[in-house]
């Protein structure tokens, strides 16, 4: 009986250690992302004050799963009359942070690989090689013929790489 309980306990502990874990979030809401890709829906909605705001899945915040590297993050625009452009996903740097927390110099370029964009989709790849919080702005622009101004939201990507050697986590 004792041996069976011991074996069952060891099996449960082994299974739990093999599962992907997640770093606690520094924000209230986020989308958990795992290899190979994760997509977030983006909509332009009324802000209740006569203006527009972005409604993004997980509030635009992304939390990378432990051990999941090279994850493509894709933002898909669902609102007609708006579009993404090449600068729709911009990291917070000292010049662009506008009162928001800025990323460490070079942190974004060492971790995030930009892809091309299309009017209704933009994406990057998170290398997820170093535990850090990367703040960014997501911006959509009115398409030709749509009245109004661009709409921006602040969000973050929480990288949570494997705590062990790279060979262990592959």
ZAFIDREN-792590 format. One record per residue: residue number from 1; residue in three letters; chain; x, y, z of N, C-alpha, C in turn. Coordinates in Angstrom, 2 decimals, always signed. Example, Ala and Ser with C-alpha at 12.3 -4.5 7.8 and 13.67 -1.06 7.14 Angstrom:
REM residues 2
   n res chain   neast  nnorth     nup  caeast canorth    caup   ceast  cnorth     cup
   1 Ala     A  +13.19   -5.69   +7.80  +12.30   -4.50   +7.80  +13.20   -3.30   +7.80
   2 Ser     A  +12.85   -2.25   +7.08  +13.67   -1.06   +7.14  +12.90   +0.03   +7.87
***
This chain:
REM residues 170
   n res chain   neast  nnorth     nup  caeast canorth    caup   ceast  cnorth     cup
   1 Unk     A   +0.83   -1.19   +0.00   +0.00   +0.00   +0.00   +0.87   +1.26   +0.00
   2 Unk     A   +1.90   +1.28   +0.86   +2.79   +2.44   +0.94   +3.53   +2.61   -0.38
   3 Unk     A   +4.00   +1.50   -0.96   +4.71   +1.59   -2.23   +3.81   +2.13   -3.34
   4 Unk     A   +2.54   +1.71   -3.35   +1.62   +2.18   -4.38   +1.39   +3.69   -4.23
   5 Unk     A   +1.22   +4.17   -3.00   +1.04   +5.61   -2.76   +2.30   +6.39   -3.15
   6 Unk     A   +3.46   +5.83   -2.83   +4.72   +6.47   -3.18   +4.88   +6.56   -4.70
   7 Unk     A   +4.58   +5.47   -5.39   +4.68   +5.46   -6.85   +3.68   +6.44   -7.47
   8 Unk     A   +2.47   +6.48   -6.95   +1.46   +7.42   -7.46   +1.90   +8.86   -7.22
   9 Unk     A   +2.48   +9.14   -6.06   +2.95  +10.49   -5.75   +4.08  +10.92   -6.66
  10 Unk     A   +5.00  +10.01   -6.92   +6.12  +10.31   -7.82   +5.60  +10.54   -9.24
  11 Unk     A   +4.65   +9.74   -9.68   +4.09   +9.90  -11.02   +3.39  +11.25  -11.16
  12 Unk     A   +2.63  +11.65  -10.17   +1.94  +12.94  -10.21   +2.96  +14.07  -10.22
  13 Unk     A   +3.98  +13.99   -9.39   +5.01  +15.03   -9.35   +5.74  +15.12  -10.69
  14 Unk     A   +6.04  +13.97  -11.30   +6.72  +13.97  -12.59   +5.84  +14.60  -13.66
  15 Unk     A   +4.55  +14.25  -13.69   +3.64  +14.83  -14.69   +3.50  +16.33  -14.52
  16 Unk     A   +3.42  +16.79  -13.28   +3.28  +18.22  -13.04   +4.54  +18.98  -13.44
  17 Unk     A   +5.69  +18.38  -13.25   +6.93  +19.07  -13.64   +7.10  +19.13  -15.15
  18 Unk     A   +6.45  +18.23  -15.87   +6.55  +18.22  -17.32   +5.60  +19.21  -17.99
  19 Unk     A   +4.61  +19.70  -17.27   +3.64  +20.63  -17.86   +4.25  +22.01  -18.06
  20 Unk     A   +3.75  +22.71  -19.06   +4.19  +24.09  -19.27   +3.63  +24.95  -18.15
  21 Unk     A   +4.47  +25.75  -17.58   +4.03  +26.63  -16.50   +3.94  +28.05  -17.02
  22 Unk     A   +3.29  +28.90  -16.28   +3.14  +30.28  -16.68   +3.56  +31.20  -15.55
  23 Unk     A   +4.29  +32.22  -15.92   +4.70  +33.27  -14.98   +3.45  +34.03  -14.54
  24 Unk     A   +3.33  +34.41  -13.27   +2.19  +35.24  -12.86   +2.16  +36.53  -13.65
  25 Unk     A   +0.95  +36.99  -13.95   +0.80  +38.18  -14.78   +0.92  +39.46  -13.97
  26 Unk     A   +1.59  +40.47  -14.52   +1.64  +41.78  -13.86   +0.45  +42.66  -14.26
  27 Unk     A   -0.50  +42.10  -15.01   -1.68  +42.85  -15.43   -2.90  +41.97  -15.21
  28 Unk     A   -4.07  +42.59  -15.22   -5.31  +41.89  -14.88   -5.77  +40.90  -15.94
  29 Unk     A   -5.50  +41.18  -17.21   -6.02  +40.35  -18.27   -4.95  +40.14  -19.33
  30 Unk     A   -4.87  +38.95  -19.90   -3.91  +38.66  -20.97   -4.32  +37.41  -21.71
  31 Unk     A   -3.78  +37.26  -22.90   -3.97  +36.04  -23.68   -2.72  +35.19  -23.50
  32 Unk     A   -2.90  +33.93  -23.14   -1.79  +33.00  -23.01   -1.43  +32.46  -24.38
  33 Unk     A   -0.15  +32.53  -24.74   +0.30  +32.13  -26.08   +1.29  +30.99  -26.00
  34 Unk     A   +1.14  +30.04  -26.90   +1.99  +28.87  -26.96   +2.41  +28.62  -28.40
  35 Unk     A   +3.50  +27.87  -28.59   +4.01  +27.53  -29.91   +2.90  +26.84  -30.70
  36 Unk     A   +2.74  +27.12  -31.97   +3.53  +27.91  -32.89   +3.01  +29.34  -33.05
  37 Unk     A   +1.73  +29.58  -32.75   +1.20  +30.92  -32.98   +0.01  +31.20  -32.08
  38 Unk     A   -0.27  +32.49  -31.94   -1.41  +32.91  -31.16   -1.98  +34.15  -31.83
  39 Unk     A   -3.30  +34.22  -31.91   -3.90  +35.36  -32.58   -4.81  +36.11  -31.62
  40 Unk     A   -4.85  +37.42  -31.81   -5.69  +38.30  -31.01   -6.61  +39.08  -31.94
  41 Unk     A   -7.90  +39.07  -31.65   -8.86  +39.84  -32.42   -8.83  +41.29  -31.95
  42 Unk     A   -8.90  +42.21  -32.92   -8.86  +43.65  -32.66  -10.10  +44.28  -33.28
  43 Unk     A  -10.81  +45.09  -32.49  -11.97  +45.80  -32.99  -11.89  +47.26  -32.57
  44 Unk     A  -12.41  +48.15  -33.42  -12.55  +49.56  -33.08  -13.98  +49.74  -32.60
  45 Unk     A  -14.15  +50.23  -31.36  -15.47  +50.39  -30.76  -15.62  +51.80  -30.21
  46 Unk     A  -16.85  +52.20  -29.94  -17.10  +53.50  -29.32  -16.63  +53.46  -27.87
  47 Unk     A  -16.02  +54.55  -27.42  -15.52  +54.60  -26.05  -16.55  +55.14  -25.06
  48 Unk     A  -17.74  +55.48  -25.54  -18.79  +56.00  -24.66  -18.68  +57.49  -24.40
  49 Unk     A  -17.67  +58.12  -24.96  -17.45  +59.56  -24.77  -17.42  +60.28  -26.12
  50 Unk     A  -17.94  +59.65  -27.15  -17.94  +60.26  -28.46  -16.71  +59.95  -29.28
  51 Unk     A  -15.82  +59.15  -28.78  -14.60  +58.79  -29.49  -14.55  +57.30  -29.78
  52 Unk     A  -13.39  +56.82  -30.15  -13.15  +55.41  -30.47  -12.05  +54.87  -29.59
  53 Unk     A  -12.09  +53.57  -29.37  -11.02  +52.88  -28.66  -10.86  +51.49  -29.25
  54 Unk     A   -9.74  +50.86  -28.94   -9.50  +49.50  -29.41   -9.97  +48.50  -28.36
  55 Unk     A  -10.67  +47.51  -28.83  -11.05  +46.37  -28.00  -10.23  +45.20  -28.52
  56 Unk     A   -9.26  +44.78  -27.70   -8.33  +43.73  -28.12   -8.46  +42.56  -27.15
  57 Unk     A   -8.46  +41.37  -27.69   -8.52  +40.17  -26.86   -7.39  +40.21  -25.83
  58 Unk     A   -7.70  +39.92  -24.58   -6.71  +39.96  -23.50   -6.21  +41.36  -23.21
  59 Unk     A   -6.97  +42.36  -23.59   -6.57  +43.77  -23.47   -5.28  +44.05  -24.24
  60 Unk     A   -4.95  +43.18  -25.20   -3.72  +43.35  -25.98   -2.50  +42.77  -25.30
  61 Unk     A   -2.65  +42.36  -24.05   -1.53  +41.78  -23.30   -1.36  +40.31  -23.68
  62 Unk     A   -0.11  +39.90  -23.82   +0.23  +38.54  -24.21   +1.19  +37.96  -23.19
  63 Unk     A   +0.91  +36.74  -22.75   +1.82  +36.05  -21.83   +2.31  +34.78  -22.53
  64 Unk     A   +3.62  +34.73  -22.77   +4.21  +33.58  -23.46   +4.31  +32.41  -22.50
  65 Unk     A   +3.97  +31.22  -22.98   +4.07  +30.02  -22.16   +5.51  +29.63  -21.95
  66 Unk     A   +5.82  +29.18  -20.75   +7.16  +28.70  -20.46   +7.51  +27.60  -21.45
  67 Unk     A   +8.73  +27.63  -21.93   +9.26  +26.63  -22.85   +8.79  +26.82  -24.28
  68 Unk     A   +7.98  +27.82  -24.55   +7.47  +28.01  -25.90   +8.23  +29.15  -26.56
  69 Unk     A   +9.08  +28.81  -27.50   +9.91  +29.80  -28.19   +9.44  +29.95  -29.62
  70 Unk     A   +9.82  +31.07  -30.20   +9.48  +31.37  -31.58   +7.97  +31.29  -31.81
  71 Unk     A   +7.23  +32.01  -31.00   +5.77  +32.04  -31.12   +5.36  +33.28  -31.93
  72 Unk     A   +4.61  +33.07  -33.00   +4.10  +34.17  -33.80   +2.87  +34.76  -33.08
  73 Unk     A   +2.87  +36.07  -32.92   +1.73  +36.78  -32.35   +1.08  +37.53  -33.51
  74 Unk     A   -0.20  +37.26  -33.75   -0.91  +37.83  -34.89   -2.11  +38.63  -34.38
  75 Unk     A   -2.18  +39.89  -34.78   -3.33  +40.73  -34.47   -4.20  +40.78  -35.72
  76 Unk     A   -5.49  +40.40  -35.59   -6.42  +40.38  -36.71   -7.49  +41.45  -36.51
  77 Unk     A   -7.55  +42.39  -37.43   -8.50  +43.50  -37.35   -9.85  +43.05  -37.88
  78 Unk     A  -10.89  +43.22  -37.08  -12.24  +42.77  -37.41  -13.17  +43.90  -37.81
  79 Unk     A  -12.75  +45.16  -37.71  -13.61  +46.31  -37.99  -13.35  +46.84  -39.40
  80 Unk     A  -14.37  +46.82  -40.28  -14.20  +47.39  -41.62  -13.96  +48.90  -41.52
  81 Unk     A  -13.23  +49.42  -42.49  -12.96  +50.86  -42.52  -11.69  +51.27  -41.79
  82 Unk     A  -11.00  +50.31  -41.23   -9.73  +50.58  -40.54   -8.68  +49.62  -41.09
  83 Unk     A   -7.41  +49.97  -40.88   -6.33  +49.15  -41.40   -5.09  +49.23  -40.51
  84 Unk     A   -4.26  +48.21  -40.63   -2.94  +48.23  -40.02   -1.96  +48.85  -41.01
  85 Unk     A   -0.88  +49.40  -40.47   +0.22  +49.92  -41.28   +1.52  +49.38  -40.69
  86 Unk     A   +2.63  +49.70  -41.32   +3.93  +49.19  -40.88   +4.31  +49.56  -39.47
  87 Unk     A   +3.78  +50.68  -38.95   +4.11  +51.11  -37.58   +2.97  +50.82  -36.60
  88 Unk     A   +2.12  +49.85  -36.91   +0.97  +49.57  -36.04   +1.35  +48.87  -34.73
  89 Unk     A   +2.50  +48.20  -34.68   +2.99  +47.61  -33.44   +4.35  +48.25  -33.16
  90 Unk     A   +4.38  +49.16  -32.17   +5.61  +49.88  -31.85   +5.98  +49.68  -30.38
  91 Unk     A   +7.25  +49.38  -30.12   +7.69  +49.23  -28.73   +7.74  +50.58  -28.03
  92 Unk     A   +7.57  +50.55  -26.72   +7.77  +51.77  -25.93   +9.26  +51.97  -25.74
  93 Unk     A   +9.75  +53.06  -26.27  +11.13  +53.46  -26.02  +11.06  +54.78  -25.27
  94 Unk     A  +12.18  +55.34  -24.94  +12.17  +56.62  -24.24  +11.41  +57.68  -25.00
  95 Unk     A  +11.48  +57.65  -26.34  +10.83  +58.67  -27.16   +9.35  +58.39  -27.39
  96 Unk     A   +8.95  +57.11  -27.39   +7.57  +56.78  -27.72   +6.71  +56.38  -26.54
  97 Unk     A   +7.26  +56.31  -25.35   +6.52  +55.80  -24.21   +5.37  +56.70  -23.78
  98 Unk     A   +5.47  +58.00  -23.96   +4.41  +58.96  -23.61   +3.77  +58.67  -22.25
  99 Unk     A   +4.60  +58.66  -21.23   +4.09  +58.46  -19.87   +3.89  +57.01  -19.48
 100 Unk     A   +4.10  +56.09  -20.38   +3.98  +54.66  -20.08   +5.37  +54.11  -19.80
 101 Unk     A   +5.46  +52.95  -19.16   +6.79  +52.37  -18.90   +7.53  +52.08  -20.21
 102 Unk     A   +8.78  +52.50  -20.28   +9.61  +52.27  -21.47  +10.36  +50.95  -21.32
 103 Unk     A  +10.61  +50.30  -22.45  +11.42  +49.09  -22.45  +12.89  +49.46  -22.31
 104 Unk     A  +13.67  +48.53  -21.79  +15.12  +48.73  -21.72  +15.66  +48.90  -23.13
 105 Unk     A  +16.68  +49.72  -23.31  +17.25  +49.92  -24.65  +17.64  +48.59  -25.29
 106 Unk     A  +17.17  +48.36  -26.50  +17.50  +47.14  -27.24  +16.68  +45.91  -26.87
 107 Unk     A  +15.87  +45.98  -25.83  +15.12  +44.80  -25.38  +14.16  +44.29  -26.45
 108 Unk     A  +13.45  +45.22  -27.09  +12.46  +44.81  -28.10  +13.17  +44.15  -29.28
 109 Unk     A  +14.20  +44.78  -29.81  +14.86  +44.25  -31.01  +15.59  +42.94  -30.75
 110 Unk     A  +15.97  +42.65  -29.51  +16.62  +41.39  -29.18  +15.62  +40.25  -29.04
 111 Unk     A  +14.35  +40.58  -28.82  +13.35  +39.57  -28.50  +12.25  +39.43  -29.55
 112 Unk     A  +11.90  +40.51  -30.21  +10.76  +40.52  -31.13  +11.24  +40.67  -32.57
 113 Unk     A  +10.79  +39.78  -33.43  +11.12  +39.83  -34.86   +9.86  +40.25  -35.61
 114 Unk     A   +9.89  +41.41  -36.27   +8.69  +41.86  -36.98   +8.49  +41.09  -38.29
 115 Unk     A   +7.25  +40.93  -38.68   +6.89  +40.34  -39.97   +6.31  +41.45  -40.83
 116 Unk     A   +5.88  +41.10  -41.99   +5.16  +42.05  -42.82   +3.76  +42.27  -42.25
 117 Unk     A   +3.00  +43.08  -42.92   +1.64  +43.33  -42.47   +0.72  +43.36  -43.67
 118 Unk     A   -0.54  +43.21  -43.44   -1.58  +43.35  -44.43   -2.59  +44.29  -43.81
 119 Unk     A   -3.52  +44.83  -44.57   -4.43  +45.84  -44.03   -5.21  +45.34  -42.83
 120 Unk     A   -5.49  +44.04  -42.76   -6.30  +43.52  -41.66   -5.54  +42.57  -40.73
 121 Unk     A   -4.22  +42.50  -40.88   -3.43  +41.58  -40.06   -1.99  +42.09  -39.96
 122 Unk     A   -1.43  +41.97  -38.75   -0.02  +42.31  -38.53   +0.53  +41.30  -37.53
 123 Unk     A   +1.80  +40.95  -37.67   +2.34  +39.93  -36.77   +3.82  +40.14  -36.47
 124 Unk     A   +4.24  +39.54  -35.37   +5.63  +39.50  -34.94   +5.91  +38.10  -34.40
 125 Unk     A   +7.17  +37.78  -34.22   +7.55  +36.54  -33.54   +8.27  +36.90  -32.26
 126 Unk     A   +7.84  +36.29  -31.15   +8.54  +36.45  -29.88   +9.52  +35.31  -29.74
 127 Unk     A  +10.81  +35.68  -29.59  +11.85  +34.67  -29.40  +11.73  +34.02  -28.03
 128 Unk     A  +11.17  +34.75  -27.06  +10.96  +34.25  -25.70  +12.24  +33.65  -25.11
 129 Unk     A  +13.34  +34.39  -25.22  +14.63  +33.89  -24.74  +15.05  +34.47  -23.40
 130 Unk     A  +14.37  +35.51  -22.97  +14.74  +36.15  -21.71  +13.48  +36.64  -21.01
 131 Unk     A  +13.37  +36.36  -19.73  +12.20  +36.78  -18.97  +12.19  +38.30  -18.87
 132 Unk     A  +11.16  +38.90  -19.46  +11.03  +40.36  -19.40   +9.64  +40.76  -19.88
 133 Unk     A   +9.27  +41.96  -19.50   +8.01  +42.57  -19.89   +8.32  +43.60  -20.98
 134 Unk     A   +7.67  +43.46  -22.13   +7.89  +44.36  -23.26   +6.61  +45.14  -23.53
 135 Unk     A   +6.65  +46.44  -23.30   +5.49  +47.30  -23.51   +5.46  +47.77  -24.96
 136 Unk     A   +4.23  +47.87  -25.50   +4.09  +48.30  -26.89   +2.78  +49.05  -27.08
 137 Unk     A   +2.69  +49.77  -28.21   +1.46  +50.42  -28.65   +0.94  +49.68  -29.87
 138 Unk     A   -0.37  +49.45  -29.90   -1.04  +48.87  -31.06   -1.91  +49.98  -31.65
 139 Unk     A   -1.72  +50.28  -32.93   -2.43  +51.39  -33.58   -3.11  +50.90  -34.85
 140 Unk     A   -4.36  +51.32  -35.03   -5.05  +51.11  -36.29   -5.41  +52.47  -36.87
 141 Unk     A   -5.44  +52.54  -38.19   -5.66  +53.79  -38.90   -6.95  +53.70  -39.69
 142 Unk     A   -7.64  +54.85  -39.87   -8.81  +54.82  -40.75   -8.36  +54.56  -42.19
 143 Unk     A   -9.09  +53.68  -42.85   -8.79  +53.39  -44.25   -9.23  +54.57  -45.10
 144 Unk     A   -8.80  +54.59  -46.33   -9.16  +55.66  -47.24  -10.68  +55.81  -47.30
 145 Unk     A  -11.17  +57.02  -47.06  -12.60  +57.30  -47.08  -13.29  +57.17  -45.75
 146 Unk     A  -12.59  +56.68  -44.73  -13.18  +56.57  -43.39  -12.81  +57.81  -42.59
 147 Unk     A  -13.82  +58.52  -42.07  -13.50  +59.71  -41.28  -12.92  +59.33  -39.93
 148 Unk     A  -12.21  +60.24  -39.32  -11.68  +60.02  -37.98  -10.18  +59.94  -37.96
 149 Unk     A   -9.67  +59.69  -36.76   -8.24  +59.65  -36.52   -7.82  +58.22  -36.18
 150 Unk     A   -6.53  +58.01  -36.08   -6.03  +56.69  -35.68   -6.43  +56.39  -34.24
 151 Unk     A   -6.42  +55.11  -33.87   -6.80  +54.66  -32.53   -5.67  +53.79  -32.00
 152 Unk     A   -5.22  +54.08  -30.77   -4.08  +53.38  -30.19   -4.44  +52.79  -28.83
 153 Unk     A   -3.86  +51.64  -28.53   -3.98  +51.01  -27.21   -2.60  +50.63  -26.73
 154 Unk     A   -2.38  +50.71  -25.42   -1.13  +50.29  -24.79   -1.30  +48.87  -24.28
 155 Unk     A   -0.28  +48.06  -24.45   -0.32  +46.68  -23.98   +1.11  +46.19  -23.72
 156 Unk     A   +1.23  +44.90  -23.40   +2.56  +44.35  -23.10   +2.63  +42.88  -23.47
 157 Unk     A   +3.85  +42.43  -23.71   +4.15  +41.01  -23.94   +5.02  +40.58  -22.78
 158 Unk     A   +4.60  +39.54  -22.07   +5.39  +38.99  -20.97   +6.08  +37.73  -21.47
 159 Unk     A   +7.39  +37.81  -21.66   +8.17  +36.63  -22.05   +8.47  +35.81  -20.81
 160 Unk     A   +8.39  +34.49  -20.97   +8.63  +33.57  -19.86   +9.36  +32.34  -20.41
 161 Unk     A  +10.66  +32.46  -20.64  +11.39  +31.35  -21.28  +11.59  +30.17  -20.34
 162 Unk     A  +12.13  +29.12  -20.90  +12.42  +27.92  -20.14  +13.44  +28.24  -19.04
 163 Unk     A  +13.17  +27.79  -17.81  +14.11  +28.07  -16.74  +15.33  +27.16  -16.75
 164 Unk     A  +15.34  +26.18  -17.65  +16.44  +25.22  -17.73  +17.23  +25.44  -19.00
 165 Unk     A  +18.15  +24.56  -19.31  +18.92  +24.70  -20.54  +18.01  +24.53  -21.74
 166 Unk     A  +18.42  +25.08  -22.86  +17.59  +25.03  -24.07  +17.33  +23.59  -24.51
 167 Unk     A  +18.26  +22.68  -24.31  +18.08  +21.30  -24.72  +16.97  +20.64  -23.92
 168 Unk     A  +16.81  +21.00  -22.66  +15.80  +20.40  -21.80  +14.40  +20.78  -22.26
 169 Unk     A  +14.23  +21.98  -22.74  +12.90  +22.51  -23.04  +12.45  +22.30  -24.47
 170 Unk     A  +13.24  +21.72  -25.28  +12.83  +21.52  -26.68  +11.98  +20.31  -26.83
***
